[in-house]
Amino acid sequence: MALRFETKAVHSGQPPDPTTGAIMMPIYQTSTYAQEAVGVHKGFSYSRTANPTRKALETNLAALEGAKYGLAFASGLAAVNTVMNLLKSGDHVVSANDLYGGTYRIFTKLFVNYGLDFDFVDATDLNNIRQAIRPNTKVLWLETPSNPLLKITDLKGAIAIAKKHKLLSVVDNTFATPYLQLPLELGADIVLHSTTKYLGGHSDIIGGALLTNNKDLYERLKFYQNAVGAVPGPLDCFLTLRGTKTLALRMQKHCANAKAVARFLSKHPKVKRVYYPGLPSHPGHSIARKQMKDFGGMVSFEVKGNVARTKKIAASTKIFALAESLGSTCSLINHPPSMTHASMPPEVRHKIGIYDNLIRLSIGIENVQDLIDDLKQALKKH
Ligand SMILES: *Cc1c(COP(=O)(O)O)cnc(C)c1O
């Protein structure tokens, strides 16, 4: 029986425990496993290689993304690192330029030291991708909606270019989640997640994941997962499984609240510009309509005024916590230039349009009028 999303979220990878009947996946807090004879075991020999709670999570996440294979990691960046382990010195990567600051940092501060080369392009114009491809290009790295400007890349079009040039297409699906967007269905080779965000959903774990339908890729990534060892602990896997059960419900509320907040901000006299793909004025709106089920829970906006005023507004909300990260039940406010995107040099940031008066909101599942009232009082104060 082909199960639908909400049912898979609750059940996939988690049949009742065969030994006790426990309906919740136990936290297998063990590093090693007794073997029946030398080399004879039930698929578990050491928890870096495999752990039952982690396996349940990997199966669950794969089901949600419509993937055959899933791998869980200690963080989203551990997952990024593992993808990059597929490459060799001399290889070239074409990446979207508006992407998670930590991804930009590991590319430009770490992998350049290993002889990898990067070009960062505005992927909302597919011609920029085409023009950046060289004979040694191996990977096309995409993030949509992007962080923090919520740019929308046409996944189908971009992936078609990658296929034509035999590039591996990697889509960071953290902002959209599989509830809203399924890049593997659109042809992507690998989907990446920071499960720290919407999948975990409650700001209480750090985790990452890779999903793919390609067996060979899976085997290679699994080899690196074990060889490098950045695996999540069983408690974090359990908490992430608890998170995915309510993903659909939470995403519906995140999206509805974000839409209302974006509308409120776009009419506010102290707001210069709102970035939300759900607004018809957003340049990626029609593509988002096509490739996403709804428009997500992230809203960015520019305030009228300088950086000092922007920082004061960001620090004046009472319900929104001034904090890094996103995708939580509780609303968060962030000043990307000095927080999430501080690792991006100012001249790079300004070139791609992340200005000093930018504020990013992660809209939680609180009552939306309370969220609007909170923003109203913060904007009034400064
Ligand atoms: C947070 C984030 C990451 C990194 O994940 P961690 O779990 O913090 O290591 C990667 N991509 C995106 C889009 C993110 O938001």
The ligand as a Tripos MOL2 file, in Angstrom:
@<TRIPOS>MOLECULE
LIG
   15    15     1     0     0
SMALL
NO_CHARGES

@<TRIPOS>ATOM
      1 C1         21.4520   25.1010    9.4130 C.3       1 LIG1
      2 C2         21.6410   24.8040    7.9900 C.ar      1 LIG1
      3 C3         22.6930   23.9830    7.5590 C.ar      1 LIG1
      4 C4         23.7190   23.4230    8.5120 C.3       1 LIG1
      5 O1         23.1470   22.5290    9.4130 O.3       1 LIG1
      6 P1         23.6770   22.3060   10.9240 P.3       1 LIG1
      7 O2         22.7200   21.3010   11.4430 O.co2     1 LIG1
      8 O3         23.6070   23.6270   11.6290 O.co2     1 LIG1
      9 O4         25.0720   21.8130   10.8130 O.co2     1 LIG1
     10 C5         22.7780   23.7170    6.2100 C.ar      1 LIG1
     11 N1         21.8970   24.2410    5.3290 N.ar      1 LIG1
     12 C6         20.8930   25.0420    5.7090 C.ar      1 LIG1
     13 C7         19.9490   25.5850    4.6860 C.3       1 LIG1
     14 C8         20.7320   25.3580    7.0470 C.ar      1 LIG1
     15 O5         19.7260   26.1660    7.4170 O.3       1 LIG1
@<TRIPOS>BOND
     1     1     2 1
     2     2     3 ar
     3     2    14 ar
     4     3     4 1
     5     3    10 ar
     6     4     5 1
     7     5     6 1
     8     6     7 2
     9     6     8 1
    10     6     9 1
    11    10    11 ar
    12    11    12 ar
    13    12    13 1
    14    12    14 ar
    15    14    15 1
@<TRIPOS>SUBSTRUCTURE
     1 LIG1         1 GROUP 0 **** ****
